[in-house]
Amino acid sequence: MKSETDETLVAMYANGNNDAFDALLERYKQTIHSYIYFSVRDYDLTEDLFQETFMKVITTIRQGRYTESGRFKAWITRIAHNLIIDHFRQERNENTISNDEVAVDLFNDMRFSDKTIEEMLVNKQVFEDVKKMIRFLPANQREVLEMRYYEELSFKEIAARTSVSINTALGRMRYAILNMRRMMAENRIELSLCS
């Protein structure tokens, strides 16, 4: 199959020949991987974007949406490029800050347990404050946070449901918590939970 043209391999794969896709992957994996890594300079992110690129290729070809133009390499490179641009745009929009000095862990704190009526009322108010802050998060961060804490999904389930890698889901969760901490600091909100 190594001697077949890209176009022939694409046609063969579209007709169900998985070996044809393997040949395409072997032909372009080094080029695409290097292109992504050169752009992002992060090995884990490169792996995520590389996988996403080839998932898009698979989906497009399998759905019959690939238009033959004799420029398969340019097409797959453009998919990778667009994913890189999307990543940087999303990263810029998330505008995350690092504030590891904050002592309150909103979601892993045993002090959320209810004891007295007064404590229950205080805790209810805290949850209301947290809910309000969640509404101001970027949509992708809010989605992951809600799935994790309100639907109690694992990060593997979240990744599957949102069609992203587990690392991306974890990253969005981390960014959500950092952004909520930033909101708390900017608005001088103190979550005084009863212990």
Secondary structure, DSSP 8 states (H G I E B T S, - for coil): -TTS-HHHHHHHHHTT-HHHHHHHHHHHHHHHHHHHHHHH--HHHHHHHHHHHHHHHHHHHHTT-----S-HHHHHHHHHHHHHHHHHHHHHHH-----TT----SSS-GGGS--SHHHHHHHHHHHHHHHHHHTTS-HHHHHHHHHHHTS---HHHHHHHHTS-HHHHHHHHHHHHHHHHHHHHHTT-------
